Amino acid sequence: MRFEFTEEEEMLRNQIRRLTREKIAPLSNAVAEEEESREIALQIIRLLGDRGFCGLYVPQEFGGAGISSVGICIVREELSKVSHLADVLYAELGLATYGITLKGRGEQKRTYLPRVAKGDLLGSFSLTEPDAGSDVAAIQTRAKKNGDSYILNGEKTFASVAGLADLYLLFAKTDPEKGRKGISAFLVEAGTKGAEISEMGMMAGGPEYTIRLDDCHLPLNSLVGEEGDGWDIAFGTLDVFRATVGAAMLGVAQAALEEAFDYARKRVAFGRPIGSFQAIQFKLADMATEIEASRWLIYRAAHLKDEGKLSRTIKYASMAKLFTTEMAWRVADEAVQIHGGSGVTKGVKVERLLREARLARIYEGTSEIQRLTIYRELERGF
Ligand SMILES: Cc1cc2nc3c(=O)[nH]c(=O)nc-3n(C[C@H](O)[C@H](O)[C@H](O)COP(=O)(O)OP(=O)(O)OC[C@H]3O[C@@H](n4cnc5c(N)ncnc54)[C@H](O)[C@@H]3O)c2cc1C
């Protein structure tokens, strides 16, 4: 059992904490929640690239530090404490490009991976459609080979930060008869004719977008791997990122706890700080305990992934995602409760944290889908 970070991991945590506090927080505070800014998004991702954090997505031979699930979790935990936008930009870069490492051709790796490591690229992962979310095999977007191009038609939804991105990893069916084996993955450069982006209105800032594909022509070399590799690329990617969603929510929960703790010491009712009431102390103690339990699940799942213990990773990654996203929702809700009326006022940090926590129980596999996965793994043996 490992109960401590290694010296290297501890160093990584200190570095990302410092960067987040000194540079990323002021940058993300500069954008209003509903406002998108590609300029600020680029600045954030470049800062993360310059300091080596994007390199955690890239093998060393392409200029990265080598893929590290524990490292990615550490970065996401710290980013999400202060900036949902920075966390989403960082996560989507990995989601959009990990498939290139998994199955990409040599030329795709040489073109994109050094840019990923440097933070010289904004990405978006586009799998979901209006009629297919949890049921990925039901996607309808069609990619037909025609001479020297693929022609794509269909509609994708919930593509996070697509409107700010340079590159989308987009999934479409090349052979609808084959179900999940007929899904392929494509790299689509932003601005490609026939791919129209529009922003969706969300309860918390992603931002999320739809991508309408209308006779969108892509060169043959935009296919990642072979036709039919899309399912493995999508789930190979999600296998790495599932525990990291938990890490982001760990950061959200920790931030909510710290806000509530401070507020409880300052807010006076009946002549005393509310933090002196045992009912409030118990809430804070339960919140801290749940956070700590989640931390072990997340870092255990990430560690198993890095060790290549794949058969156990699936179960633990789903447990980590399920438990931590549900925990973050409960903790953020209690933090709002401790703030009383001020907790539901727009602009107050805990109100924003509560909305962010709500979203994470849905994306990258809903809580119900995680439970199905865990149960399926139980059937394979304890
Ligand atoms: C903020 C946000 C960001 C997102 N970002 C991205 C992104 O970047 N890229 C992307 O491709 N997608 C993204 N998504 C989409 C997300 O992955 C889907 O919303 C999610 O997978 C659920 O799909 P759905 O919304 O179609 O719900 P459905 O699949 O229609 O599910 C509806 C409800 O039924 C339940 N359900 C479905 N099947 C079962 C079952 N077999 N057993 C029990 N219950 C079931 C679900 O758990 C859910 O409660 C994002 C979503 C959100 C909210």
The ligand as an SDF file (V2000), in Angstrom:
LIG
                    3D

 53 58  0  0  0  0  0  0  0  0999 V2000
  -21.4080   19.3320  -18.4290 C   0  0  0  0  0  0  0  0  0  0  0  0
  -21.3370   18.2350  -19.4150 C   0  0  0  0  0  0  0  0  0  0  0  0
  -20.1910   18.1020  -20.1790 C   0  0  0  0  0  0  0  0  0  0  0  0
  -20.1120   17.1130  -21.1470 C   0  0  0  0  0  0  0  0  0  0  0  0
  -19.0010   17.0270  -21.9370 N   0  0  0  0  0  0  0  0  0  0  0  0
  -18.9650   16.1320  -22.9400 C   0  0  0  0  0  0  0  0  0  0  0  0
  -17.8700   16.1130  -23.8630 C   0  0  0  0  0  0  0  0  0  0  0  0
  -16.9280   16.8960  -23.7630 O   0  0  0  0  0  0  0  0  0  0  0  0
  -17.9270   15.2310  -24.8950 N   0  0  0  0  0  0  0  0  0  0  0  0
  -18.9480   14.3610  -25.0520 C   0  0  0  0  0  0  0  0  0  0  0  0
  -18.9200   13.5730  -25.9940 O   0  0  0  0  0  0  0  0  0  0  0  0
  -20.0000   14.3330  -24.1800 N   0  0  0  0  0  0  0  0  0  0  0  0
  -20.0200   15.2050  -23.1380 C   0  0  0  0  0  0  0  0  0  0  0  0
  -21.0960   15.2150  -22.2660 N   0  0  0  0  0  0  0  0  0  0  0  0
  -22.1970   14.3000  -22.4640 C   0  0  0  0  0  0  0  0  0  0  0  0
  -22.2810   13.2470  -21.3840 C   0  0  0  0  0  0  0  0  0  0  0  0
  -21.2220   12.3400  -21.4800 O   0  0  0  0  0  0  0  0  0  0  0  0
  -23.6700   12.5910  -21.4690 C   0  0  0  0  0  0  0  0  0  0  0  0
  -24.6110   13.5850  -21.0820 O   0  0  0  0  0  0  0  0  0  0  0  0
  -23.7890   11.3600  -20.5610 C   0  0  0  0  0  0  0  0  0  0  0  0
  -23.0030   10.3160  -21.0460 O   0  0  0  0  0  0  0  0  0  0  0  0
  -25.2430   10.8860  -20.4310 C   0  0  0  0  0  0  0  0  0  0  0  0
  -25.8550   10.7840  -21.6660 O   0  0  0  0  0  0  0  0  0  0  0  0
  -27.3080   11.4600  -21.9100 P   0  0  0  0  0  0  0  0  0  0  0  0
  -27.2290   12.8510  -21.4640 O   0  0  0  0  0  0  0  0  0  0  0  0
  -27.6740   11.2000  -23.3240 O   0  0  0  0  0  0  0  0  0  0  0  0
  -28.2740   10.6900  -20.9600 O   0  0  0  0  0  0  0  0  0  0  0  0
  -28.9850    9.2680  -21.2610 P   0  0  0  0  0  0  0  0  0  0  0  0
  -27.9650    8.2970  -21.7190 O   0  0  0  0  0  0  0  0  0  0  0  0
  -30.1550    9.5020  -22.1230 O   0  0  0  0  0  0  0  0  0  0  0  0
  -29.4510    8.8790  -19.8190 O   0  0  0  0  0  0  0  0  0  0  0  0
  -30.5870    9.4910  -19.1830 C   0  0  0  0  0  0  0  0  0  0  0  0
  -30.7260    8.8830  -17.8040 C   0  0  0  0  0  0  0  0  0  0  0  0
  -30.9460    7.4550  -17.9330 O   0  0  0  0  0  0  0  0  0  0  0  0
  -29.9630    6.7600  -17.2050 C   0  0  0  0  0  0  0  0  0  0  0  0
  -29.6170    5.5250  -17.9000 N   0  0  0  0  0  0  0  0  0  0  0  0
  -29.2940    5.3500  -19.1990 C   0  0  0  0  0  0  0  0  0  0  0  0
  -29.0240    4.0690  -19.4640 N   0  0  0  0  0  0  0  0  0  0  0  0
  -29.1860    3.4070  -18.3090 C   0  0  0  0  0  0  0  0  0  0  0  0
  -29.0610    2.0480  -17.9240 C   0  0  0  0  0  0  0  0  0  0  0  0
  -28.6850    1.1070  -18.7960 N   0  0  0  0  0  0  0  0  0  0  0  0
  -29.3200    1.7070  -16.6460 N   0  0  0  0  0  0  0  0  0  0  0  0
  -29.6840    2.6560  -15.7330 C   0  0  0  0  0  0  0  0  0  0  0  0
  -29.8240    3.9540  -16.0420 N   0  0  0  0  0  0  0  0  0  0  0  0
  -29.5700    4.3220  -17.3140 C   0  0  0  0  0  0  0  0  0  0  0  0
  -28.7690    7.7060  -17.1250 C   0  0  0  0  0  0  0  0  0  0  0  0
  -27.9080    7.3760  -16.0470 O   0  0  0  0  0  0  0  0  0  0  0  0
  -29.4770    9.0360  -16.9520 C   0  0  0  0  0  0  0  0  0  0  0  0
  -29.8330    9.2020  -15.6040 O   0  0  0  0  0  0  0  0  0  0  0  0
  -21.1820   16.2040  -21.2970 C   0  0  0  0  0  0  0  0  0  0  0  0
  -22.3280   16.3280  -20.5010 C   0  0  0  0  0  0  0  0  0  0  0  0
  -22.4220   17.3300  -19.5670 C   0  0  0  0  0  0  0  0  0  0  0  0
  -23.6570   17.4480  -18.7210 C   0  0  0  0  0  0  0  0  0  0  0  0
  1  2  1  0
  2  3  1  0
  2 52  2  0
  3  4  2  0
  4  5  1  0
  4 50  1  0
  5  6  2  0
  6  7  1  0
  6 13  1  0
  7  8  2  0
  7  9  1  0
  9 10  1  0
 10 11  2  0
 10 12  1  0
 12 13  2  0
 13 14  1  0
 14 15  1  0
 14 50  1  0
 15 16  1  0
 16 17  1  0
 16 18  1  0
 18 19  1  0
 18 20  1  0
 20 21  1  0
 20 22  1  0
 22 23  1  0
 23 24  1  0
 24 25  2  0
 24 26  1  0
 24 27  1  0
 27 28  1  0
 28 29  2  0
 28 30  1  0
 28 31  1  0
 31 32  1  0
 32 33  1  0
 33 34  1  0
 33 48  1  0
 34 35  1  0
 35 36  1  0
 35 46  1  0
 36 37  1  0
 36 45  1  0
 37 38  2  0
 38 39  1  0
 39 40  1  0
 39 45  2  0
 40 41  1  0
 40 42  2  0
 42 43  1  0
 43 44  2  0
 44 45  1  0
 46 47  1  0
 46 48  1  0
 48 49  1  0
 50 51  2  0
 51 52  1  0
 52 53  1  0
M  END
$$$$
